[in-house]
């Protein structure tokens, strides 16, 4: 169903740009509610991102890095922002090698999902590979991280400890667990 035909649709009456940075744009929209009243919606516009659940000899490749918005160091699956017009599959292959030093021989799209639909349009495209070959790490100039391969038990411990805290990595671990339960990996 086209969202514009849904009874809860909010028609945009006005858009006011607030900020434009390297990674995000912020705007405030005035919308008409289904009951005819108006309201404002603060929106974060983001080009989207990719993430890769990569298994190397039965262990998940993860990176540890500092995340300024949370003021903490986290363990996450390899991921990165889409460049304008970039194909998510190509971005996934690029980010995997840049952050881990491994190239995917094959890669499969698992799921695309919204990160914060209440205020942001960001979509993350999650990919999976267990066929890797050694490549080269190519970190961005402003990127500082370490990479390791962890077992499912280590991932569970990192989740309990709060070291794994982000949605994309939690989703990847859940997928990995499900695959192991089904006897696939």
Backbone as ProteinMPNN parsed JSONL, in Angstrom:
{"seq_chain_A": "XXXXXXXXXXXXXXXXXXXXXXXXXXXXXXXXXXXXXXXXXXXXXXXXXXXXXXXXXXXXXXXXXXXXXXXXXXXXXXXXXXXXXXXXXXXXXXXXXXXXXXXXXXXXXXXXXXXXXXXXXXXXXXXXXXXXXXXXXXXXXXXXXXXXXXXXXXXXXXXXXXXXXXXXXXXXXXXXXXXXXXXXX", "coords_chain_A": {"N_chain_A": [[0.834, -1.183, 0.0], [0.565, 2.18, -0.83], [1.99, 4.612, 1.163], [0.898, 7.158, 1.256], [-1.768, 6.76, 0.943], [-2.614, 5.667, 3.263], [-4.564, 5.761, 6.277], [-3.221, 6.97, 8.436], [-1.342, 8.642, 7.397], [0.905, 11.395, 7.246], [0.849, 14.419, 5.864], [3.321, 16.439, 4.413], [3.643, 19.83, 4.945], [5.414, 21.926, 5.091], [8.955, 22.343, 4.903], [11.799, 22.913, 6.795], [15.118, 23.469, 6.513], [17.723, 22.769, 8.819], [20.361, 22.03, 9.484], [23.329, 21.04, 7.762], [25.649, 18.619, 7.436], [28.691, 16.637, 7.099], [27.858, 13.993, 7.36], [25.151, 13.877, 8.097], [21.909, 15.448, 7.637], [19.709, 17.827, 9.036], [16.326, 18.55, 9.509], [13.235, 20.354, 9.975], [9.98, 19.444, 9.709], [6.748, 20.618, 8.993], [3.72, 19.111, 9.468], [0.565, 17.815, 8.338], [-1.745, 16.295, 10.348], [-3.654, 13.2, 10.585], [-6.114, 13.947, 11.712], [-6.49, 16.501, 10.854], [-5.217, 18.528, 12.241], [-2.048, 20.301, 12.806], [1.439, 19.515, 13.157], [4.903, 19.391, 14.253], [7.79, 17.77, 12.974], [10.915, 16.602, 13.745], [13.588, 15.766, 11.79], [16.232, 13.55, 10.957], [18.33, 13.216, 8.334], [19.991, 10.74, 6.591], [22.422, 9.061, 4.603], [22.333, 6.303, 4.665], [23.622, 2.99, 5.464], [25.911, 0.194, 5.606], [26.456, -3.123, 6.849], [28.339, -5.964, 7.92], [28.061, -9.306, 8.644], [30.539, -11.304, 9.155], [32.03, -14.386, 8.999], [34.855, -16.047, 10.035], [36.453, -18.933, 9.85], [34.491, -19.991, 11.54], [34.252, -18.02, 13.456], [33.159, -14.744, 14.407], [33.961, -11.752, 12.773], [34.827, -8.772, 14.31], [35.01, -5.285, 15.149], [36.612, -3.006, 17.329], [35.918, 0.128, 18.575], [35.891, 3.67, 19.358], [32.93, 5.438, 20.066], [31.717, 8.451, 19.639], [29.069, 9.733, 19.953], [27.972, 8.167, 21.994], [29.914, 8.236, 23.871], [31.69, 6.1, 24.429], [33.577, 3.04, 24.136], [33.035, 0.518, 21.791], [32.209, -2.808, 20.652], [31.69, -3.948, 17.468], [30.137, -5.247, 14.449], [31.805, -5.113, 11.24], [31.206, -2.095, 9.491], [29.775, 0.691, 7.675], [29.16, 3.976, 6.285], [27.093, 4.68, 3.472], [28.24, 5.984, 0.414], [27.276, 8.802, -1.637], [24.997, 7.659, -4.034], [26.131, 5.134, -4.046], [26.198, 1.608, -4.452], [24.756, -0.616, -2.157], [25.779, -3.274, -1.86], [28.378, -3.114, -2.984], [29.435, -1.256, -1.21], [29.383, -2.743, 1.162], [31.268, -4.751, 0.615], [33.525, -3.129, 0.335], [33.731, -1.861, 2.908], [34.075, -4.086, 4.593], [36.64, -5.069, 3.832], [38.208, -2.74, 4.235], [38.051, -2.344, 7.038], [38.65, -4.82, 8.255], [40.569, -6.196, 6.817], [39.95, -8.364, 5.293], [38.593, -9.914, 2.378], [35.477, -10.627, 0.874], [34.666, -13.608, -0.707], [32.227, -14.535, -1.544], [29.035, -13.052, -0.957], [26.066, -12.339, 0.845], [22.918, -10.75, 0.909], [21.184, -10.111, 3.861], [19.21, -8.619, 5.32], [17.499, -5.479, 5.306], [17.143, -2.656, 7.362], [15.493, -0.23, 9.44], [16.96, 2.189, 11.569], [16.213, 4.113, 13.532], [13.259, 4.889, 13.398], [11.562, 6.854, 14.395], [12.702, 9.363, 14.173], [14.755, 9.392, 12.288], [15.87, 8.672, 8.954], [17.651, 6.725, 8.292], [18.744, 3.709, 6.834], [20.013, 0.505, 7.328], [21.857, -1.882, 5.587], [22.245, -5.205, 5.913], [24.667, -7.688, 5.51], [25.985, -11.01, 4.801], [28.746, -13.202, 5.062], [30.767, -16.118, 4.796], [32.894, -16.858, 3.47], [35.951, -16.012, 3.076], [38.906, -14.185, 2.114], [42.311, -13.233, 2.563], [42.968, -9.795, 2.596], [43.652, -6.335, 2.534], [43.928, -4.007, 5.199], [42.446, -0.826, 5.181], [42.113, 1.781, 6.669], [40.14, 4.733, 7.195], [41.37, 8.133, 7.416], [40.48, 9.281, 9.809], [39.784, 7.161, 11.365], [40.025, 4.835, 13.914], [40.666, 1.724, 15.053], [40.467, -1.695, 16.236], [40.613, -5.096, 15.179], [39.094, -8.256, 15.684], [38.446, -11.81, 15.875], [35.686, -13.466, 17.09], [34.078, -15.951, 19.143], [30.718, -17.336, 19.273], [30.022, -17.611, 21.928], [31.765, -15.767, 23.124], [30.707, -13.461, 21.961], [28.181, -13.429, 23.17], [29.011, -12.996, 25.821], [30.172, -10.449, 25.528], [27.879, -9.009, 24.936], [26.448, -9.259, 27.352], [28.22, -7.861, 28.994], [27.964, -5.36, 27.965], [29.638, -4.477, 25.994], [29.12, -5.134, 23.343], [26.6, -3.394, 21.945], [25.114, -2.121, 20.061], [22.424, -1.997, 17.631], [22.752, -3.211, 15.042], [24.816, -5.069, 15.374], [23.803, -6.647, 17.442], [21.595, -7.723, 16.079], [22.968, -9.16, 14.105], [24.321, -11.071, 15.674], [22.108, -12.433, 16.705], [21.067, -13.523, 14.321], [23.228, -15.188, 13.601], [23.232, -16.957, 15.79], [20.736, -18.181, 15.402], [21.201, -19.448, 12.95], [23.154, -21.292, 13.745], [21.651, -22.852, 15.525], [19.928, -24.005, 13.733], [21.682, -25.615, 12.512], [23.237, -24.724, 10.408], [25.615, -23.223, 10.476]], "CA_chain_A": [[0.0, 0.0, 0.0], [1.239, 3.475, -0.865], [1.817, 5.26, 2.47], [0.055, 8.362, 1.118], [-3.171, 6.337, 0.99], [-2.905, 5.106, 4.576], [-5.284, 6.747, 7.092], [-2.343, 7.64, 9.399], [-0.345, 9.416, 6.658], [1.106, 12.79, 7.622], [1.246, 15.197, 4.693], [4.275, 17.51, 4.701], [3.19, 21.143, 4.511], [6.58, 22.812, 4.995], [10.225, 21.78, 5.352], [12.77, 23.942, 7.157], [16.452, 22.911, 6.75], [18.345, 23.272, 10.039], [21.802, 21.772, 9.5], [23.85, 20.095, 6.78], [27.027, 18.251, 7.739], [29.289, 15.605, 6.239], [27.187, 12.715, 7.48], [23.704, 14.004, 8.259], [21.188, 16.707, 7.491], [18.601, 17.916, 9.982], [15.266, 19.45, 9.057], [11.983, 20.318, 10.72], [8.827, 19.441, 8.813], [5.408, 20.844, 9.512], [2.877, 18.1, 8.841], [-0.861, 17.771, 8.641], [-2.084, 15.025, 10.961], [-4.887, 12.6, 10.064], [-7.299, 14.647, 12.229], [-6.524, 17.847, 10.301], [-4.319, 19.407, 13.007], [-0.665, 20.308, 12.334], [2.475, 19.214, 14.135], [6.245, 19.447, 13.68], [8.591, 16.553, 13.048], [12.355, 16.829, 13.593], [14.077, 14.637, 11.003], [17.643, 13.394, 10.647], [18.48, 12.574, 7.025], [21.261, 10.018, 6.551], [22.458, 8.336, 3.329], [22.248, 4.863, 4.862], [24.864, 2.327, 5.812], [26.003, -1.25, 5.411], [27.136, -3.862, 7.905], [28.64, -7.311, 7.442], [28.305, -10.44, 9.529], [31.583, -12.064, 8.464], [32.54, -15.489, 9.809], [36.17, -16.541, 9.645], [36.683, -20.201, 10.541], [33.478, -20.143, 12.567], [34.257, -16.898, 14.396], [32.648, -13.491, 13.838], [34.885, -10.616, 12.763], [34.304, -7.559, 14.933], [35.956, -4.198, 15.355], [36.404, -2.238, 18.549], [36.214, 1.528, 18.304], [35.233, 4.673, 20.19], [31.752, 6.049, 19.455], [31.548, 9.748, 20.293], [27.722, 10.04, 20.451], [27.702, 7.399, 23.213], [31.063, 8.43, 24.763], [32.125, 4.788, 24.875], [34.19, 2.119, 23.185], [32.11, -0.579, 21.502], [32.57, -3.879, 19.732], [30.648, -3.975, 16.444], [30.505, -5.87, 13.185], [32.281, -4.106, 10.292], [30.096, -1.319, 8.941], [30.132, 2.027, 7.226], [28.177, 4.813, 5.616], [27.029, 4.669, 2.011], [28.589, 7.208, -0.299], [26.16, 9.166, -2.532], [24.816, 6.828, -5.213], [26.865, 3.873, -3.95], [25.44, 0.369, -4.316], [25.03, -1.191, -0.836], [26.632, -4.461, -1.959], [29.752, -2.642, -3.174], [29.855, -0.63, 0.045], [29.629, -3.809, 2.132], [32.557, -5.349, 0.258], [34.55, -2.121, 0.637], [33.871, -1.68, 4.354], [34.633, -5.306, 5.177], [38.088, -5.103, 3.629], [38.837, -1.578, 4.867], [38.112, -2.432, 8.5], [39.139, -6.106, 8.777], [41.646, -6.756, 6.016], [39.479, -9.568, 4.596], [37.676, -9.749, 1.25], [34.464, -11.678, 0.749], [34.6, -14.304, -2.003], [30.793, -14.454, -1.828], [28.349, -12.271, 0.073], [24.617, -12.474, 0.704], [22.115, -9.759, 1.629], [20.307, -10.726, 4.849], [18.071, -7.789, 5.706], [17.664, -4.032, 5.431], [16.292, -2.256, 8.475], [15.517, 1.141, 9.922], [17.63, 2.265, 12.865], [15.464, 4.961, 14.474], [12.208, 5.422, 12.527], [10.858, 7.979, 14.994], [13.291, 10.648, 13.807], [15.808, 9.283, 11.274], [15.545, 7.866, 7.779], [18.751, 5.803, 8.023], [18.515, 2.283, 6.6], [21.247, -0.282, 7.284], [21.772, -3.098, 4.778], [23.066, -6.21, 6.573], [25.145, -8.748, 4.627], [26.613, -12.162, 5.441], [29.715, -14.007, 4.32], [31.661, -17.001, 5.535], [33.941, -17.196, 2.504], [36.842, -14.851, 3.135], [40.316, -14.31, 1.765], [43.087, -12.126, 3.119], [43.132, -8.586, 1.792], [44.431, -5.318, 3.241], [43.206, -2.996, 5.971], [42.573, 0.535, 4.629], [41.303, 2.634, 7.525], [40.045, 6.153, 6.879], [42.295, 8.937, 8.217], [39.904, 9.588, 11.123], [39.259, 5.906, 11.894], [40.956, 4.113, 14.774], [39.975, 0.536, 15.54], [41.145, -2.98, 16.191], [39.748, -6.165, 14.684], [39.317, -9.587, 16.234], [37.451, -12.824, 15.533], [35.171, -13.969, 18.364], [33.111, -17.051, 19.107], [29.366, -16.963, 19.682], [30.056, -17.486, 23.388], [32.379, -14.466, 23.412], [29.731, -12.435, 21.589], [27.188, -13.399, 24.252], [29.646, -12.351, 26.975], [30.298, -9.022, 25.202], [26.538, -8.434, 25.063], [26.168, -9.157, 28.796], [29.109, -6.83, 29.547], [27.671, -4.068, 27.348], [30.637, -4.119, 24.972], [28.284, -5.132, 22.145], [25.49, -2.575, 22.424], [24.401, -1.521, 18.932], [21.379, -2.833, 17.039], [23.199, -4.016, 13.898], [25.603, -6.196, 15.857], [22.863, -7.516, 18.158], [20.843, -8.443, 15.057], [23.882, -10.117, 13.479], [24.538, -12.177, 16.618], [20.86, -13.213, 16.736], [21.026, -14.294, 13.081], [24.267, -16.216, 13.713], [22.734, -17.952, 16.753], [19.655, -18.908, 14.741], [21.818, -20.332, 11.956], [23.804, -22.396, 14.462], [20.591, -23.705, 16.036], [19.393, -24.745, 12.596], [22.747, -26.476, 12.028], [23.792, -24.216, 9.149], [26.939, -22.624, 10.598]], "C_chain_A": [[0.879, 1.247, 0.0], [0.946, 4.195, 0.444], [0.911, 6.482, 2.39], [-1.425, 8.022, 1.17], [-3.564, 5.752, 2.347], [-3.61, 6.165, 5.442], [-4.419, 7.48, 8.111], [-1.304, 8.547, 8.728], [-0.308, 10.865, 7.135], [1.655, 13.548, 6.417], [2.183, 16.326, 5.117], [3.769, 18.809, 4.101], [4.356, 22.097, 4.284], [7.804, 22.076, 5.522], [11.198, 22.925, 5.608], [14.122, 23.267, 7.414], [17.085, 23.568, 7.985], [19.862, 23.172, 9.971], [22.154, 20.816, 8.374], [25.317, 19.859, 7.072], [27.544, 17.216, 6.765], [28.484, 14.32, 6.231], [25.665, 12.831, 7.51], [23.214, 15.384, 7.86], [20.07, 16.667, 8.523], [17.596, 18.912, 9.431], [14.07, 19.319, 9.985], [10.863, 20.434, 9.705], [7.572, 19.802, 9.601], [4.503, 19.9, 8.736], [1.421, 18.291, 9.228], [-1.186, 16.37, 9.14], [-3.377, 14.475, 10.384], [-6.166, 13.298, 10.547], [-7.407, 16.084, 11.748], [-5.654, 18.853, 11.039], [-2.929, 19.383, 12.377], [0.269, 20.015, 13.504], [3.828, 19.377, 13.454], [6.936, 18.115, 13.911], [10.051, 16.936, 12.8], [12.948, 15.59, 12.936], [15.588, 14.701, 10.823], [17.712, 12.614, 9.338], [19.894, 12.002, 6.931], [21.281, 9.174, 5.277], [22.311, 6.818, 3.456], [23.616, 4.26, 5.108], [24.772, 0.848, 5.488], [26.708, -1.85, 6.619], [27.298, -5.297, 7.425], [28.867, -8.259, 8.615], [29.266, -11.339, 8.767], [32.127, -13.121, 9.412], [33.835, -16.003, 9.202], [36.456, -17.774, 10.484], [35.747, -20.346, 11.747], [33.444, -19.062, 13.621], [33.841, -15.623, 13.677], [33.72, -12.404, 13.914], [34.177, -9.402, 13.351], [35.415, -6.524, 15.029], [35.597, -3.499, 16.662], [36.818, -0.808, 18.258], [35.43, 2.441, 19.243], [34.078, 5.277, 19.405], [31.406, 7.315, 20.224], [30.12, 10.018, 20.759], [27.384, 9.328, 21.76], [28.793, 7.574, 24.269], [31.549, 7.092, 25.331], [32.813, 4.04, 23.748], [33.233, 0.949, 23.032], [32.754, -1.608, 20.6], [31.395, -4.016, 18.765], [31.11, -4.818, 15.261], [30.997, -4.768, 12.243], [31.098, -3.415, 9.613], [30.603, 0.025, 8.456], [29.014, 2.68, 6.445], [28.25, 4.626, 4.1], [27.482, 6.013, 1.474], [27.422, 7.547, -1.238], [26.137, 8.296, -3.79], [25.489, 5.471, -5.151], [25.913, 2.696, -3.761], [25.766, -0.248, -2.956], [25.932, -2.425, -0.871], [28.1, -4.061, -2.101], [30.292, -2.007, -1.901], [30.181, -1.679, 1.1], [30.987, -4.467, 1.872], [33.706, -4.407, 0.625], [34.796, -2.015, 2.139], [34.479, -2.904, 5.029], [36.15, -5.318, 5.039], [38.774, -3.937, 4.325], [39.049, -1.788, 6.361], [38.748, -3.72, 9.019], [40.348, -6.651, 8.031], [41.268, -8.047, 5.312], [38.511, -9.178, 3.487], [36.701, -10.915, 1.234], [34.551, -12.288, -0.644], [33.149, -14.329, -2.482], [30.161, -13.674, -0.679], [26.853, -12.314, -0.218], [23.927, -11.382, 1.51], [21.17, -10.492, 2.578], [19.035, -9.919, 5.066], [18.46, -6.322, 5.614], [16.699, -3.587, 6.512], [16.514, -0.798, 8.847], [16.157, 1.167, 11.301], [16.821, 3.022, 13.908], [14.312, 5.633, 13.737], [11.413, 6.587, 13.116], [11.423, 9.332, 14.598], [14.334, 10.583, 12.698], [15.374, 8.371, 10.142], [16.617, 6.832, 7.464], [18.264, 4.36, 7.888], [19.888, 1.612, 6.587], [20.959, -1.562, 6.505], [22.758, -4.096, 5.374], [23.378, -7.348, 5.61], [25.822, -9.841, 5.439], [27.621, -12.8, 4.493], [30.45, -14.935, 5.28], [32.751, -17.532, 4.599], [34.843, -15.985, 2.346], [38.232, -15.203, 2.636], [41.036, -13.074, 2.286], [43.198, -11.001, 2.109], [44.015, -7.625, 2.562], [43.52, -4.382, 3.996], [43.481, -1.634, 5.341], [41.709, 1.467, 5.46], [41.281, 4.066, 6.998], [40.974, 6.92, 7.817], [41.789, 9.19, 9.638], [39.373, 8.339, 11.822], [40.348, 5.17, 12.671], [40.207, 2.927, 15.366], [40.9, -0.659, 15.531], [40.125, -4.013, 15.748], [40.113, -7.458, 15.382], [38.217, -10.513, 15.742], [37.007, -13.459, 16.849], [34.174, -15.099, 18.145], [31.73, -16.524, 19.49], [29.306, -16.783, 21.199], [30.699, -16.169, 23.804], [31.417, -13.333, 23.076], [28.667, -12.303, 22.669], [27.755, -12.714, 25.494], [29.779, -10.848, 26.739], [28.938, -8.323, 25.313], [26.205, -8.241, 26.544], [26.981, -8.031, 29.439], [28.805, -5.441, 28.997], [28.696, -3.623, 26.332], [30.013, -4.169, 23.582], [26.966, -4.524, 22.575], [24.617, -2.045, 21.289], [23.478, -2.529, 18.246], [21.896, -3.723, 15.91], [23.991, -5.233, 14.347], [24.734, -7.167, 16.652], [22.052, -8.352, 17.167], [21.716, -9.506, 14.387], [24.125, -11.32, 14.389], [23.292, -13.049, 16.692], [20.734, -14.08, 15.484], [22.011, -15.465, 13.146], [23.799, -17.33, 14.647], [21.658, -18.808, 16.105], [20.222, -19.892, 13.712], [22.494, -21.533, 12.609], [22.765, -23.373, 15.014], [19.987, -24.569, 14.944], [20.45, -25.658, 11.976], [23.409, -26.006, 10.755], [25.204, -23.664, 9.283], [27.535, -22.947, 11.932]], "O_chain_A": [[1.838, 1.333, 0.767], [-0.218, 4.373, 0.804], [0.225, 6.806, 3.36], [-2.254, 8.899, 1.415], [-4.721, 5.384, 2.553], [-3.283, 7.348, 5.346], [-4.835, 8.524, 8.614], [-0.479, 9.152, 9.411], [-1.343, 11.479, 7.392], [2.796, 13.334, 6.006], [1.89, 17.073, 6.05], [3.499, 18.888, 2.903], [4.307, 22.96, 3.408], [7.712, 21.288, 6.464], [11.397, 23.792, 4.757], [14.275, 22.568, 8.416], [16.989, 24.782, 8.165], [20.57, 24.105, 10.351], [21.394, 19.9, 8.061], [26.136, 20.773, 6.973], [26.923, 16.946, 5.737], [28.427, 13.628, 5.215], [24.97, 11.957, 6.992], [23.979, 16.343, 7.76], [19.547, 15.599, 8.843], [17.965, 19.983, 8.948], [13.908, 18.319, 10.685], [10.799, 21.394, 8.937], [7.371, 19.345, 10.727], [4.514, 19.884, 7.506], [1.092, 18.841, 10.278], [-0.937, 15.381, 8.45], [-4.127, 15.217, 9.75], [-7.19, 13.245, 9.866], [-8.302, 16.815, 12.171], [-5.381, 19.93, 10.51], [-2.653, 18.548, 11.515], [-0.065, 20.237, 14.668], [3.903, 19.487, 12.231], [6.697, 17.43, 14.905], [10.378, 17.523, 11.769], [12.826, 14.486, 13.467], [16.151, 15.765, 10.569], [17.216, 11.491, 9.246], [20.873, 12.71, 7.167], [20.247, 8.619, 4.903], [22.18, 6.125, 2.447], [24.64, 4.931, 4.978], [23.712, 0.325, 5.145], [27.459, -1.17, 7.319], [26.501, -5.788, 6.625], [29.739, -8.043, 9.457], [28.865, -12.05, 7.845], [32.622, -12.803, 10.494], [33.901, -16.345, 8.021], [36.677, -17.672, 11.691], [36.162, -20.767, 12.827], [32.688, -19.165, 14.587], [34.13, -15.44, 12.494], [34.307, -12.163, 14.969], [33.07, -9.052, 12.942], [36.601, -6.853, 14.994], [34.429, -3.417, 17.042], [37.915, -0.553, 17.763], [34.435, 2.032, 19.842], [34.22, 5.592, 18.223], [30.866, 7.253, 21.328], [29.949, 10.498, 21.88], [26.59, 9.837, 22.551], [28.642, 7.133, 25.408], [31.786, 6.958, 26.532], [32.655, 4.363, 22.571], [32.686, 0.448, 24.014], [33.713, -1.322, 19.882], [30.25, -4.179, 19.185], [32.302, -5.072, 15.086], [30.641, -3.604, 12.427], [30.126, -4.058, 9.215], [31.715, 0.442, 8.781], [28.061, 2.033, 6.01], [29.325, 4.441, 3.53], [27.139, 7.059, 2.026], [26.655, 6.654, -1.598], [27.127, 8.209, -4.516], [25.424, 4.718, -6.123], [24.945, 2.78, -3.005], [26.942, -0.393, -2.624], [26.77, -2.595, 0.015], [28.964, -4.607, -1.416], [31.458, -2.193, -1.551], [31.145, -1.527, 1.851], [31.757, -4.708, 2.802], [34.729, -4.838, 1.157], [35.941, -2.072, 2.589], [35.303, -2.773, 5.934], [36.864, -5.549, 6.014], [39.821, -4.123, 4.945], [40.107, -1.45, 6.892], [39.327, -3.724, 10.106], [41.077, -7.487, 8.566], [42.133, -8.753, 4.792], [37.719, -8.246, 3.629], [37.065, -12.049, 1.544], [34.515, -11.572, -1.644], [32.875, -14.166, -3.671], [30.692, -13.643, 0.431], [26.431, -12.324, -1.375], [24.299, -11.116, 2.653], [20.438, -11.388, 2.158], [17.927, -10.452, 5.005], [19.621, -5.968, 5.822], [15.57, -4.074, 6.583], [17.573, -0.222, 8.6], [15.924, 0.272, 12.113], [16.758, 2.598, 15.062], [14.376, 6.834, 13.472], [10.661, 7.241, 12.393], [10.723, 10.342, 14.67], [14.761, 11.628, 12.208], [14.612, 7.424, 10.341], [16.507, 6.126, 6.462], [17.487, 3.863, 8.704], [20.812, 2.083, 5.924], [19.952, -2.233, 6.733], [23.967, -3.866, 5.348], [22.482, -7.903, 4.975], [26.186, -9.643, 6.599], [27.383, -12.921, 3.291], [30.719, -14.579, 6.428], [33.431, -18.513, 4.899], [34.546, -15.06, 1.591], [38.676, -16.348, 2.719], [40.441, -12.006, 2.43], [43.482, -11.22, 0.932], [45.006, -8.03, 3.17], [42.461, -4.0, 3.498], [44.625, -1.324, 5.006], [40.659, 1.905, 4.989], [42.262, 4.552, 6.434], [41.327, 6.423, 8.886], [42.587, 9.3, 10.568], [38.596, 8.446, 12.771], [41.438, 4.917, 12.16], [39.231, 3.103, 16.094], [41.965, -0.646, 14.913], [38.921, -3.827, 15.921], [41.285, -7.729, 15.643], [37.184, -10.06, 15.251], [37.834, -13.93, 17.63], [33.519, -15.186, 17.106], [31.597, -15.399, 19.972], [28.61, -15.896, 21.692], [30.229, -15.522, 24.74], [31.32, -12.356, 23.819], [28.293, -11.192, 23.042], [27.058, -11.937, 26.147], [29.528, -10.055, 27.647], [28.865, -7.17, 25.74], [25.733, -7.176, 26.942], [26.487, -7.331, 30.324], [29.328, -4.448, 29.503], [28.631, -2.492, 25.85], [30.336, -3.341, 22.73], [26.285, -5.053, 23.453], [23.506, -1.572, 21.528], [23.715, -3.737, 18.274], [21.509, -4.889, 15.832], [23.855, -6.31, 13.767], [24.91, -8.381, 16.548], [21.842, -9.545, 17.384], [21.258, -10.62, 14.132], [24.133, -12.459, 13.924], [23.398, -14.274, 16.738], [20.338, -15.242, 15.573], [21.67, -16.593, 12.789], [23.952, -18.511, 14.334], [21.669, -20.03, 16.246], [19.769, -21.033, 13.622], [22.421, -22.651, 12.099], [22.972, -24.585, 14.976], [19.586, -25.708, 15.182], [20.161, -26.39, 11.03], [24.076, -26.789, 10.079], [25.937, -23.636, 8.294], [28.655, -22.528, 12.225]]}, "name": "protein", "num_of_chains": 1, "seq": "XXXXXXXXXXXXXXXXXXXXXXXXXXXXXXXXXXXXXXXXXXXXXXXXXXXXXXXXXXXXXXXXXXXXXXXXXXXXXXXXXXXXXXXXXXXXXXXXXXXXXXXXXXXXXXXXXXXXXXXXXXXXXXXXXXXXXXXXXXXXXXXXXXXXXXXXXXXXXXXXXXXXXXXXXXXXXXXXXXXXXXXXX"}
